[in-house]
Amino acid sequence: MPVVNRIADYAEEMTGWRRHLHQIPELSFDCPQTAAFIAARLRDFGVDEIHEGLAQTGIVAIIKGRGAGPTIGLRADFDALPIPEATGVAYASRHPGKMHACGHDGHTTMLLGAAKYLAETRNFAGRVALIFQPAEEDGGGAEVMVQEGVLDRFDVGEVYALHNAPGFESGGFYTTPGPLMAAVDQFHVHIKGVGGHGATPHETRDPVVAAVAIAQAFQTIVSRNHFALDDLVISVTQIHTGTTDNVIPETAYLNGTVRTFDPKVQQMVIERMRAIVAGQALAFDVAAELDYEKGYPPTVNDAEKTRFAVAVAEDVAGAAKVQGDAQREMGAEDFAFMLQKRPGAYLFIGQGDSAGLHQPDYDFNDEIAPVGASFFARLVERAQPLAAT
């Protein structure tokens, strides 16, 4: 079955919602304008309950079906990124230095479209919990909502989410059972030596050469301490030190990211980083400290729920446009915290040809919003069908 006809009728309205949200990007948990817009639309739709102020600006809305049954959760994130926009579109960000560079404005629009349809038709049993979440990009809003008891409070039995995918066929879907995205961690290395004149390095303890050695040695963890066919990424993304050409600085700083799927691999990386930092500090006669921060866990789809979600996606987009056994990715997603507590699935919906995520010229493809909304709506109707009369 293709896009739901009734949702197709909302296409122009959904484009308006999305472009309004695109103009008011907000960061992390501090999203009051976005939350107010979402709540206003939900009131217009006539949902049964609206619970605001979750994870500061998050919202859960409840829509009751026309019969007894469980509660299914549908989640959309709505925070933006601290990136100056360069799209040049008429509806570009009005908040300098902030933009929806990951399509969360589109994710929210797809869930709002499904909400309008489900509140109007109620062609399902039980309830649907619409979870609108801040702070996916920074702060782990999904973890906060779980810690606040959202899944328990609203008796959510299973949970699903979508993310747009630039470069994948417009309106198509892909996912995979089991691990889909990696855990994401951060590391920080602080080095302190003795600075001095660049012409007399023998009178210093140079933190620059120590920083370079540590950065290079970190790469050997992947190439020499890890089985090559397992997934592991270690990227040093920042080195900050020095102020001018003829001064050896006193301090240096390294920062980067680690992506893993296996907790044993994650622990190996931590142990090797500690040993490398300690060893290079000794070798270069400097002080060095590693600060390792564990972030989002791997995003792991429930196998049964993923097969079900793939079947729904095939109903909406056609089997030829759905990949149910896609390769897993090294990106990360805080929806992982919800999937740790409830069975469910995370899917990507094709954005078509566009700029990549987190780029200043990215813009969500409004044409796929009715497809995503139809997926959410059909998911509810198929997961919790009305009893035959």
C-alpha positions as CSV (number, residue, x, y, z in Angstrom):
1,M,0.0,0.0,0.0
2,P,1.5,3.4,-0.9
3,V,1.3,6.7,1.0
4,V,-2.0,6.9,2.9
5,N,-4.3,9.1,0.8
6,R,-5.5,11.1,3.8
7,I,-1.9,11.8,4.8
8,A,-1.1,12.8,1.2
9,D,-3.8,15.4,1.6
10,Y,-1.7,16.9,4.4
11,A,1.4,17.3,2.2
12,E,1.2,21.0,1.8
13,E,0.4,21.6,5.4
14,M,3.3,19.4,6.5
15,T,5.6,21.3,4.4
16,G,4.5,24.5,6.1
17,W,5.1,22.9,9.6
18,R,8.5,21.7,8.6
19,R,9.7,25.0,7.1
20,H,8.4,26.9,10.2
21,L,10.4,24.6,12.4
22,H,13.4,25.0,10.1
23,Q,13.4,28.7,10.8
24,I,13.5,28.4,14.6
25,P,16.3,25.9,15.3
26,E,17.1,25.3,19.0
27,L,19.9,23.4,20.7
28,S,20.1,20.5,23.1
29,F,17.4,20.6,25.8
30,D,16.7,24.3,25.4
31,C,13.9,24.1,22.7
32,P,10.9,26.1,24.1
33,Q,9.7,27.6,20.7
34,T,9.9,24.2,19.0
35,A,8.1,22.5,21.9
36,A,5.4,25.2,21.9
37,F,4.8,24.7,18.2
38,I,4.5,20.9,18.6
39,A,2.1,21.2,21.5
40,A,-0.1,23.7,19.6
41,R,-0.4,21.3,16.6
42,L,-1.2,18.4,18.9
43,R,-4.0,20.4,20.5
44,D,-5.3,21.3,17.1
45,F,-5.4,17.6,16.2
46,G,-7.4,16.7,19.4
47,V,-5.1,14.2,20.9
48,D,-6.3,12.8,24.2
49,E,-3.3,13.8,26.4
50,I,-0.4,16.1,26.2
51,H,2.4,15.9,28.7
52,E,5.0,18.7,28.5
53,G,8.3,19.5,30.3
54,L,9.8,16.0,30.0
55,A,13.6,16.2,29.7
56,Q,13.0,20.0,30.0
57,T,11.2,20.6,26.7
58,G,10.2,17.1,25.6
59,I,6.6,16.1,25.0
60,V,4.6,12.9,25.1
61,A,1.1,12.9,23.5
62,I,-1.3,10.0,23.9
63,I,-3.9,9.0,21.3
64,K,-6.4,6.4,22.3
65,G,-7.7,3.8,19.8
66,R,-11.1,2.4,19.5
67,G,-10.6,-0.7,21.6
68,A,-8.5,-2.1,24.5
69,G,-4.9,-2.9,23.8
70,P,-1.2,-2.1,24.5
71,T,0.7,1.2,23.9
72,I,3.1,1.6,21.1
73,G,5.7,4.3,21.1
74,L,6.8,6.5,18.2
75,R,9.7,8.9,18.7
76,A,10.9,11.9,16.8
77,D,13.9,14.2,17.8
78,F,13.6,17.9,17.4
79,D,16.9,19.7,18.4
80,A,19.2,21.4,15.9
81,L,23.0,21.9,15.5
82,P,25.3,24.9,16.2
83,I,26.1,25.4,12.5
84,P,25.6,28.6,10.5
85,E,23.1,27.8,7.6
86,A,24.2,28.2,4.0
87,T,21.2,26.8,2.1
88,G,20.0,30.2,0.8
89,V,16.4,29.1,1.1
90,A,13.6,31.5,1.9
91,Y,12.8,29.7,5.1
92,A,16.4,29.6,6.4
93,S,17.2,29.8,10.1
94,R,16.3,33.0,11.9
95,H,18.6,32.0,14.8
96,P,22.2,32.9,13.8
97,G,24.7,30.1,14.2
98,K,22.0,27.4,14.5
99,M,20.3,25.3,11.9
100,H,18.5,22.0,11.3
101,A,21.4,20.4,9.6
102,C,20.3,16.8,10.5
103,G,16.7,16.9,9.5
104,H,15.1,16.7,12.9
105,D,12.6,19.3,11.7
106,G,11.5,16.7,9.2
107,H,11.4,13.9,11.7
108,T,9.1,16.0,13.9
109,T,6.9,16.8,10.9
110,M,6.6,13.1,9.9
111,L,5.4,12.3,13.5
112,L,3.0,15.2,13.5
113,G,1.5,14.1,10.2
114,A,1.0,10.6,11.7
115,A,-0.5,12.2,14.8
116,K,-3.0,14.1,12.9
117,Y,-4.1,11.1,10.9
118,L,-4.2,8.7,14.0
119,A,-6.2,11.3,16.0
120,E,-8.7,11.6,13.2
121,T,-9.2,8.0,12.2
122,R,-8.3,6.0,15.4
123,N,-8.3,2.8,13.4
124,F,-6.3,0.9,16.0
125,A,-6.7,-0.7,19.4
126,G,-4.9,0.4,22.6
127,R,-2.9,3.6,22.6
128,V,-0.1,5.3,20.8
129,A,2.5,7.4,22.7
130,L,4.0,10.1,20.5
131,I,7.4,10.9,22.0
132,F,8.9,14.3,20.9
133,Q,12.4,14.4,22.2
134,P,15.1,17.2,22.6
135,A,18.8,16.8,22.8
136,E,19.6,14.0,20.5
137,E,22.7,15.8,19.1
138,D,24.0,16.8,22.5
139,G,23.0,15.7,26.0
140,G,21.2,12.3,25.4
141,G,17.6,13.4,25.7
142,A,16.4,9.9,25.1
143,E,18.4,8.7,28.1
144,V,16.9,11.5,30.2
145,M,13.4,10.6,29.2
146,V,14.0,7.0,30.0
147,Q,15.5,8.0,33.4
148,E,12.4,10.1,34.0
149,G,10.3,7.0,33.6
150,V,8.6,7.9,30.3
151,L,8.4,4.4,29.0
152,D,7.1,3.0,32.3
153,R,4.8,6.0,33.0
154,F,3.0,5.6,29.7
155,D,3.2,1.8,29.6
156,V,5.0,1.8,26.3
157,G,5.5,-1.8,25.1
158,E,7.5,-1.3,21.9
159,V,9.1,1.8,20.3
160,Y,10.1,2.9,16.8
161,A,11.9,5.8,15.2
162,L,13.0,7.1,11.7
163,H,16.0,9.1,10.5
164,N,16.4,10.6,7.1
165,A,19.3,9.3,4.9
166,P,20.9,11.5,2.2
167,G,22.1,9.6,-0.8
168,F,19.5,6.8,-0.4
169,E,16.6,6.5,-2.8
170,S,13.9,9.1,-2.0
171,G,11.1,7.5,0.0
172,G,12.9,4.2,0.4
173,F,13.8,2.6,3.7
174,Y,16.7,0.6,5.1
175,T,17.6,-1.0,8.5
176,T,18.9,-4.3,9.9
177,P,18.1,-6.5,12.8
178,G,20.5,-6.4,15.7
179,P,23.3,-3.8,15.9
180,L,22.6,-0.9,13.5
181,M,24.7,1.9,14.8
182,A,27.8,2.1,17.0
183,A,28.4,3.3,20.6
184,V,30.1,6.7,20.6
185,D,32.7,7.8,23.2
186,Q,34.9,10.8,23.6
187,F,38.5,11.1,24.8
188,H,40.5,14.1,26.0
189,V,44.2,14.1,26.6
190,H,45.7,16.9,28.6
191,I,49.5,17.3,28.4
192,K,51.7,19.5,30.5
193,G,55.4,20.0,29.9
194,V,57.8,22.9,30.3
195,G,57.7,25.6,27.7
196,G,60.5,27.8,26.4
197,H,62.2,29.3,23.4
198,G,61.9,27.5,20.1
199,A,65.7,27.9,19.6
200,T,66.6,26.0,22.8
201,P,64.3,23.0,22.9
202,H,66.8,21.2,25.1
203,E,65.8,23.5,27.9
204,T,62.1,22.5,27.6
205,R,59.9,19.4,28.0
206,D,58.0,19.7,24.7
207,P,54.3,18.8,24.9
208,V,53.9,19.1,21.1
209,V,56.0,16.1,20.2
210,A,54.3,14.1,23.0
211,A,50.9,15.1,21.6
212,V,51.9,14.0,18.1
213,A,53.3,10.7,19.4
214,I,50.1,10.0,21.4
215,A,47.9,10.7,18.3
216,Q,50.0,8.4,16.1
217,A,50.1,5.7,18.7
218,F,46.3,5.8,19.2
219,Q,45.9,4.7,15.5
220,T,47.9,1.5,16.2
221,I,45.1,0.4,18.5
222,V,42.9,-0.2,15.5
223,S,45.7,-1.7,13.3
224,R,47.6,-3.7,15.9
225,N,45.4,-4.4,18.9
226,H,42.1,-5.2,17.2
227,F,40.8,-8.0,14.9
228,A,40.6,-6.4,11.5
229,L,37.1,-7.8,10.6
230,D,35.5,-6.3,13.7
231,D,34.2,-2.7,13.6
232,L,36.3,-0.1,15.4
233,V,37.0,3.6,14.7
234,I,39.3,5.9,16.6
235,S,39.6,9.4,15.2
236,V,41.8,12.2,16.7
237,T,39.8,15.3,15.7
238,Q,41.5,18.1,17.6
239,I,45.0,19.0,18.6
240,H,45.4,22.4,20.3
241,T,48.8,23.8,21.4
242,G,51.0,26.8,21.0
243,T,50.6,30.4,20.1
244,T,53.5,31.4,17.8
245,D,56.4,30.0,15.8
246,N,59.3,30.6,18.2
247,V,57.8,29.5,21.5
248,I,57.5,25.9,22.7
249,P,54.3,25.9,24.6
250,E,53.7,24.5,28.1
251,T,50.6,22.5,27.3
252,A,48.8,20.5,24.6
253,Y,45.4,19.0,24.2
254,L,44.0,16.2,22.1
255,N,40.4,15.2,21.6
256,G,38.6,12.7,19.5
257,T,35.9,10.0,19.1
258,V,35.8,6.2,19.5
259,R,33.1,4.1,17.8
260,T,32.5,0.5,18.9
261,F,29.8,-2.2,19.0
262,D,31.3,-4.7,21.5
263,P,31.8,-3.7,25.1
264,K,34.9,-5.8,25.2
265,V,36.4,-3.9,22.3
266,Q,35.4,-0.6,24.1
267,Q,37.2,-1.7,27.3
268,M,40.3,-2.8,25.3
269,V,40.5,0.7,23.7
270,I,40.2,2.4,27.1
271,E,43.0,0.2,28.5
272,R,45.3,0.7,25.6
273,M,44.7,4.5,25.6
274,R,45.6,4.6,29.2
275,A,48.8,2.7,28.6
276,I,49.8,4.8,25.6
277,V,49.3,8.1,27.4
278,A,51.3,6.9,30.4
279,G,54.0,5.5,28.3
280,Q,54.4,8.5,26.0
281,A,54.3,10.8,29.0
282,L,57.3,8.9,30.5
283,A,59.1,8.8,27.1
284,F,58.9,12.5,26.6
285,D,59.2,13.5,30.3
286,V,55.8,15.3,30.4
287,A,52.7,14.9,32.5
288,A,49.7,13.6,30.6
289,E,46.2,12.6,31.7
290,L,43.5,10.7,29.8
291,D,39.8,11.6,30.3
292,Y,37.6,9.0,28.6
293,E,33.9,9.6,28.4
294,K,31.4,6.9,27.5
295,G,28.6,8.2,25.4
296,Y,25.6,6.7,23.6
297,P,25.5,2.8,23.6
298,P,25.1,0.9,20.3
299,T,21.7,1.1,18.7
300,V,20.4,-2.5,18.6
301,N,17.2,-3.4,16.9
302,D,15.0,-6.2,18.1
303,A,15.0,-8.9,15.4
304,E,11.3,-9.6,15.4
305,K,10.2,-6.0,15.6
306,T,12.6,-5.1,12.8
307,R,11.1,-7.8,10.5
308,F,7.7,-6.4,11.3
309,A,8.8,-2.8,10.6
310,V,10.4,-3.8,7.3
311,A,7.1,-5.4,6.3
312,V,5.3,-2.2,7.1
313,A,7.8,-0.2,5.1
314,E,7.4,-2.5,2.1
315,D,3.6,-1.9,2.3
316,V,4.2,1.9,2.1
317,A,7.2,2.1,-0.3
318,G,7.1,-1.2,-2.1
319,A,9.5,-4.1,-1.5
320,A,11.9,-2.9,-4.2
321,K,12.6,0.3,-2.2
322,V,13.3,-1.4,1.2
323,Q,16.5,-3.0,2.5
324,G,15.9,-5.1,5.6
325,D,19.5,-6.4,5.9
326,A,21.5,-3.2,5.4
327,Q,25.1,-2.9,6.6
328,R,25.5,-1.4,10.1
329,E,27.0,2.0,10.5
330,M,29.5,3.8,12.7
331,G,27.3,6.7,13.4
332,A,25.5,6.9,16.8
333,E,22.0,7.6,18.1
334,D,20.6,8.2,21.6
335,F,17.4,6.2,20.6
336,A,19.7,3.4,21.7
337,F,18.7,4.1,25.3
338,M,15.0,3.4,24.5
339,L,15.9,0.2,22.6
340,Q,17.8,-1.0,25.7
341,K,14.5,-0.8,27.6
342,R,11.9,-1.8,25.0
343,P,11.9,-3.9,21.9
344,G,11.6,-1.9,18.7
345,A,13.4,-0.8,15.6
346,Y,15.2,2.2,14.1
347,L,14.9,2.7,10.4
348,F,16.4,5.1,7.8
349,I,14.2,6.8,5.2
350,G,15.8,7.8,2.0
351,Q,16.3,11.6,1.5
352,G,17.4,11.3,-2.2
353,D,20.3,13.3,-3.5
354,S,21.2,16.1,-1.1
355,A,23.9,17.5,1.0
356,G,25.1,15.3,3.8
357,L,24.0,15.4,7.4
358,H,25.6,18.1,9.6
359,Q,26.6,20.2,6.6
360,P,25.6,23.9,6.3
361,D,23.9,23.4,2.9
362,Y,21.7,20.4,4.0
363,D,18.0,20.7,3.8
364,F,15.3,18.0,4.5
365,N,13.4,16.8,1.5
366,D,9.7,17.7,2.1
367,E,8.5,15.1,-0.4
368,I,9.4,12.2,1.9
369,A,7.4,13.6,4.9
370,P,4.1,11.9,3.9
371,V,6.0,8.7,3.3
372,G,7.4,8.7,6.8
373,A,4.1,9.7,8.3
374,S,2.4,6.9,6.5
375,F,5.0,4.4,7.8
376,F,4.3,5.5,11.4
377,A,0.5,5.4,10.9
378,R,0.5,1.9,9.3
379,L,2.9,0.7,11.9
380,V,0.3,1.5,14.6
381,E,-2.6,0.1,12.7
382,R,-0.8,-3.2,11.9
383,A,0.7,-3.6,15.3
384,Q,-2.5,-3.0,17.1
385,P,-5.4,-3.8,14.8
386,L,-9.0,-3.5,15.7
387,A,-10.8,-6.7,16.5
388,A,-13.0,-8.0,13.7
389,T,-16.7,-7.5,14.3
